Amino acid sequence: MSTAPAPAPQEEDVRARPDVSIVLPTYNEVGHVREEVARIRAAMDASDYTWEIVAVDDGSTDGTREWLRAAVDEEPRLRLIEHRRNLGSGGARRTGTRAARGHVVVWTDVDMTYPNDDIPHLVKSLEVEGYDQVVGARTSEEGSHKALRVPAKWAIRRLAQYLAQEEIPDLNSGFRAFRRDKAVRYLNRLPNGFSCVTTMTMSFLADGLAVGYVDIPYAAREGESKFHWYRDTRKYLLQVVRMILGYEPLRVFMPVGLSLLLFGVAKLVYDITTKDLRLATNTLLILFAAFQVISIGLLADLVVRVTKPPVDDPLARPTR
């Protein structure tokens, strides 16, 4: 007597996957995590999407983790992942995205800054407009240490726009939705700190994926800011170096190298015509610097091309 074969586990998993996974990194947010989770639940229940919340507690010591443990027992669509030590916002987002089961992943925060009741609108913009990622572009800056954050963010955004060759209204927003199957290939690139959101935006743009932006309000955060003026400003500067070396290095190295080369050649001609064919030492140094900069740029570009993750070709997909 034969019986029909049971469906493969992976097929059951696909059918059971929710439409949206909301990844919530938490670190000492006990004063408002309850309100934010309730706000997200109300918004998603009022939408047409099936959903789950993947809360990643990043080593909280103020009772946030204990509240989430209790909340999981009451809400089956809330899942909790616990880091034994604090890794940072990027580490928590990376963990949550890997564990997410939804077709669409939403990144947000629980510090009352982002309009979490607009998550369904963010997801709808992704689907209706056919984007691979939609970023909530903030219309104001309400973070702490504005005197340091605003200039640093402006400089990095200008550099990113130059590298990507397109307008980027908000490079550092932590409120975004993206297609999980497109994003998983970039997870290993994500740093542990705040610059993970910049990395995700630039990774999509560098591979020609469609990124859209919707204006959102941005409120003053509740609780204590996790931004440290020295440590995180240093990380912003390191992010500039990573962006140059990791995305379009020739856009930076080649103009600098060619400028040095032209200056060196001009100096060479000057030396030949005014010093009886005797070359000044600084002329050789300029030419050598030009050669070094161009060589580093070409090598960095080669590494980027070789290590770039494969991008799906829609023309190669089978049709029914």
C-alpha positions as CSV (number, residue, x, y, z in Angstrom):
1,M,0.0,0.0,0.0
2,S,1.5,3.3,-1.1
3,T,1.0,6.6,0.5
4,A,1.3,10.1,-1.1
5,P,4.7,11.6,-0.3
6,A,4.7,14.3,2.4
7,P,5.5,17.8,1.1
8,A,9.2,18.8,1.4
9,P,9.9,20.8,4.6
10,Q,11.3,23.6,2.6
11,E,8.1,23.9,0.6
12,E,6.1,24.1,3.8
13,D,8.4,26.8,5.1
14,V,7.9,28.8,1.9
15,R,4.1,28.6,2.2
16,A,4.3,29.5,5.9
17,R,6.5,32.5,5.4
18,P,5.0,35.9,6.4
19,D,4.9,38.8,4.0
20,V,6.9,41.1,6.2
21,S,9.6,40.6,8.9
22,I,10.2,43.7,11.1
23,V,13.7,43.6,12.6
24,L,14.0,45.4,15.9
25,P,17.4,45.9,17.4
26,T,17.0,46.7,21.1
27,Y,19.6,47.8,23.7
28,N,18.4,49.2,27.0
29,E,15.1,50.5,25.7
30,V,12.8,49.3,28.5
31,G,11.1,52.7,28.9
32,H,9.4,52.6,25.4
33,V,9.9,49.1,23.8
34,R,6.3,48.2,25.0
35,E,4.8,51.2,23.3
36,E,6.8,50.7,20.1
37,V,5.9,47.0,19.8
38,A,2.2,47.8,20.4
39,R,2.4,50.5,17.7
40,I,3.8,48.1,15.2
41,R,1.3,45.4,16.0
42,A,-1.6,47.8,15.6
43,A,-0.3,49.1,12.3
44,M,0.4,45.6,10.8
45,D,-2.9,44.2,12.1
46,A,-4.7,47.0,10.2
47,S,-2.9,46.1,7.0
48,D,-3.3,43.3,4.6
49,Y,0.1,41.8,5.3
50,T,1.0,38.8,7.3
51,W,3.9,39.7,9.6
52,E,6.4,38.8,12.3
53,I,8.6,40.9,14.6
54,V,12.2,39.7,15.0
55,A,13.5,41.4,18.1
56,V,17.2,41.2,18.6
57,D,18.3,42.2,22.1
58,D,21.9,43.4,22.0
59,G,22.9,42.7,25.5
60,S,20.4,44.9,27.4
61,T,20.9,45.2,31.2
62,D,17.9,47.4,32.1
63,G,15.0,44.9,31.8
64,T,14.4,45.2,28.1
65,R,15.3,41.5,27.5
66,E,13.1,40.3,30.3
67,W,10.1,42.3,29.0
68,L,10.6,40.8,25.5
69,R,10.8,37.3,26.9
70,A,7.4,37.8,28.6
71,A,6.0,39.4,25.4
72,V,7.0,36.4,23.3
73,D,4.7,34.2,25.4
74,E,1.8,36.5,24.7
75,E,2.4,37.2,21.0
76,P,3.3,34.2,18.7
77,R,4.3,36.6,15.9
78,L,7.1,38.1,18.1
79,R,10.4,36.2,18.1
80,L,13.4,37.1,20.3
81,I,17.0,36.5,19.6
82,E,19.5,37.4,22.4
83,H,23.1,38.5,22.0
84,R,25.2,37.6,25.0
85,R,27.1,40.8,24.6
86,N,26.6,44.1,22.9
87,L,27.6,44.0,19.2
88,G,26.1,47.2,18.0
89,S,23.2,48.2,15.8
90,G,24.7,46.7,12.7
91,G,25.4,43.4,14.4
92,A,21.8,43.2,15.7
93,R,20.3,44.1,12.3
94,R,22.5,41.5,10.6
95,T,21.4,38.8,13.0
96,G,17.7,39.7,12.7
97,T,17.8,39.8,8.9
98,R,19.4,36.3,8.7
99,A,16.7,35.0,11.0
100,A,13.8,36.8,9.2
101,R,11.4,34.6,7.3
102,G,9.4,37.3,5.5
103,H,9.7,38.1,1.8
104,V,10.2,41.7,2.8
105,V,12.4,42.8,5.7
106,V,11.8,46.1,7.5
107,W,14.5,47.8,9.6
108,T,13.5,50.3,12.2
109,D,14.2,51.3,15.8
110,V,12.3,51.3,19.1
111,D,13.4,54.7,20.4
112,M,10.3,56.5,19.2
113,T,12.2,58.4,16.4
114,Y,10.7,56.6,13.3
115,P,7.0,56.5,12.3
116,N,6.6,52.8,12.9
117,D,2.8,53.1,12.2
118,D,3.8,53.8,8.6
119,I,5.5,50.5,8.1
120,P,2.6,49.1,5.9
121,H,3.0,52.3,3.7
122,L,6.7,51.7,3.3
123,V,6.1,48.1,2.3
124,K,3.4,49.1,-0.2
125,S,5.8,51.6,-1.8
126,L,8.3,48.8,-2.3
127,E,5.7,46.5,-4.0
128,V,3.8,49.1,-6.0
129,E,6.8,50.9,-7.4
130,G,8.8,47.7,-8.0
131,Y,11.8,48.8,-5.9
132,D,14.3,46.4,-4.3
133,Q,14.7,48.8,-1.3
134,V,12.7,51.8,-0.1
135,V,14.4,54.1,2.4
136,G,12.5,56.5,4.7
137,A,14.2,59.9,4.0
138,R,14.1,62.1,7.1
139,T,12.9,65.6,6.7
140,S,14.8,66.9,9.8
141,E,17.7,66.0,12.0
142,E,16.7,65.4,15.6
143,G,19.7,63.3,16.8
144,S,22.1,64.3,19.6
145,H,25.5,66.0,18.9
146,K,24.2,67.8,15.8
147,A,27.4,69.9,15.5
148,L,29.3,66.7,14.8
149,R,26.7,64.4,13.2
150,V,25.3,66.8,10.6
151,P,28.6,67.8,8.9
152,A,29.8,64.2,9.0
153,K,26.6,62.9,7.5
154,W,26.6,65.6,4.8
155,A,30.2,64.8,3.7
156,I,29.5,61.1,3.6
157,R,26.3,61.6,1.6
158,R,28.0,63.8,-0.9
159,L,30.8,61.2,-1.4
160,A,28.2,58.5,-1.7
161,Q,26.3,60.5,-4.4
162,Y,29.5,61.0,-6.3
163,L,30.3,57.3,-6.1
164,A,26.8,56.1,-7.0
165,Q,26.2,58.9,-9.6
166,E,22.7,59.6,-8.3
167,E,20.8,61.6,-5.8
168,I,20.6,60.1,-2.3
169,P,18.2,62.1,-0.1
170,D,19.1,60.1,3.1
171,L,22.0,57.8,3.3
172,N,21.9,57.0,7.1
173,S,18.2,56.4,7.7
174,G,17.5,53.3,9.8
175,F,13.9,53.1,8.6
176,R,13.8,51.0,5.4
177,A,12.2,48.0,3.7
178,F,13.9,45.7,1.2
179,R,13.5,42.4,-0.5
180,R,15.2,39.7,1.6
181,D,16.4,37.6,-1.3
182,K,18.2,40.7,-2.6
183,A,19.8,41.6,0.7
184,V,21.1,38.4,2.0
185,R,24.2,38.5,-0.3
186,Y,25.3,41.7,1.4
187,L,24.9,40.7,5.1
188,N,28.6,39.8,5.4
189,R,29.5,43.3,4.4
190,L,27.6,44.9,7.2
191,P,29.7,46.5,10.0
192,N,28.5,46.2,13.6
193,G,28.0,49.9,14.1
194,F,25.5,52.6,12.8
195,S,27.1,52.6,9.3
196,C,25.4,49.3,8.5
197,V,22.5,51.3,7.0
198,T,24.9,53.2,4.7
199,T,26.5,50.0,3.6
200,M,23.1,48.5,2.7
201,T,22.1,51.5,0.6
202,M,25.4,51.6,-1.2
203,S,25.5,47.9,-1.8
204,F,22.1,48.0,-3.6
205,L,23.1,51.1,-5.6
206,A,26.5,49.6,-6.6
207,D,24.9,46.5,-8.1
208,G,22.3,48.5,-10.0
209,L,19.3,47.5,-7.8
210,A,16.3,49.9,-7.6
211,V,16.3,52.1,-4.5
212,G,13.5,54.5,-3.8
213,Y,12.9,57.1,-1.1
214,V,9.8,58.3,0.8
215,D,9.8,61.3,3.1
216,I,9.2,60.6,6.7
217,P,9.1,62.7,9.9
218,Y,11.8,62.1,12.5
219,A,11.2,62.7,16.2
220,A,13.5,63.3,19.1
221,R,14.5,60.0,20.6
222,E,13.4,58.7,23.9
223,G,15.9,57.4,26.4
224,E,19.7,57.7,26.2
225,S,21.4,58.1,22.9
226,K,23.9,55.4,21.9
227,F,25.9,57.8,19.8
228,H,29.4,58.5,21.1
229,W,30.9,61.7,19.6
230,Y,34.5,60.4,19.3
231,R,34.0,56.7,18.6
232,D,31.2,57.1,16.1
233,T,32.8,60.1,14.3
234,R,35.9,58.0,13.8
235,K,33.7,55.2,12.4
236,Y,32.1,57.7,10.0
237,L,35.6,58.6,8.7
238,L,36.4,54.9,8.4
239,Q,33.1,54.5,6.5
240,V,34.4,57.0,4.0
241,V,37.5,54.9,3.4
242,R,35.4,51.7,3.0
243,M,33.0,53.4,0.6
244,I,35.9,54.6,-1.6
245,L,37.7,51.2,-1.6
246,G,34.5,49.0,-1.7
247,Y,32.3,50.5,-4.4
248,E,33.8,52.7,-7.1
249,P,37.5,53.2,-6.2
250,L,38.5,54.5,-9.7
251,R,36.1,57.4,-9.3
252,V,38.4,58.7,-6.5
253,F,41.8,57.3,-7.2
254,M,41.9,58.0,-11.0
255,P,41.2,61.8,-10.8
256,V,43.7,62.1,-8.0
257,G,46.3,60.0,-9.9
258,L,45.8,61.7,-13.2
259,S,46.1,65.2,-11.6
260,L,49.4,64.2,-10.0
261,L,50.6,62.8,-13.3
262,L,49.7,65.9,-15.2
263,F,51.4,68.1,-12.6
264,G,54.4,65.8,-12.6
265,V,54.7,65.9,-16.4
266,A,54.4,69.7,-16.3
267,K,57.1,69.8,-13.6
268,L,59.3,67.5,-15.7
269,V,59.0,69.7,-18.8
270,Y,59.9,72.7,-16.6
271,D,63.0,70.9,-15.2
272,I,64.1,69.9,-18.7
273,T,63.8,73.4,-20.2
274,T,65.2,75.4,-17.3
275,K,67.7,73.1,-15.6
276,D,69.7,71.6,-18.6
277,L,67.9,68.2,-18.4
278,R,68.5,67.9,-14.7
279,L,65.4,66.5,-12.9
280,A,64.5,67.8,-9.4
281,T,64.0,65.2,-6.7
282,N,60.5,66.5,-6.0
283,T,59.5,65.9,-9.7
284,L,60.4,62.2,-9.3
285,L,58.4,62.0,-6.1
286,I,55.3,63.5,-7.8
287,L,55.5,61.1,-10.7
288,F,56.1,58.2,-8.3
289,A,53.1,59.3,-6.2
290,A,50.9,59.4,-9.3
291,F,52.0,55.9,-10.3
292,Q,51.2,54.6,-6.8
293,V,47.8,56.2,-6.6
294,I,46.7,54.9,-10.1
295,S,48.1,51.5,-9.3
296,I,46.2,51.3,-6.0
297,G,43.0,52.4,-7.7
298,L,43.3,49.8,-10.4
299,L,44.1,47.1,-7.8
300,A,41.1,48.1,-5.6
301,D,38.8,48.2,-8.6
302,L,40.0,44.6,-9.6
303,V,39.3,43.4,-6.1
304,V,35.8,45.0,-6.1
305,R,35.0,43.3,-9.4
306,V,36.3,39.9,-8.4
307,T,34.6,39.8,-5.0
308,K,31.3,41.4,-6.0
309,P,28.4,39.0,-5.2
310,P,26.4,37.7,-8.2
311,V,23.3,39.6,-9.1
312,D,20.2,37.8,-10.3
313,D,19.5,38.1,-14.0
314,P,15.7,38.5,-14.5
315,L,16.1,37.3,-18.1
316,A,17.6,34.1,-16.9
317,R,14.6,33.1,-14.8
318,P,12.4,30.4,-16.2
319,T,9.0,31.5,-17.3
320,R,5.8,29.5,-17.0
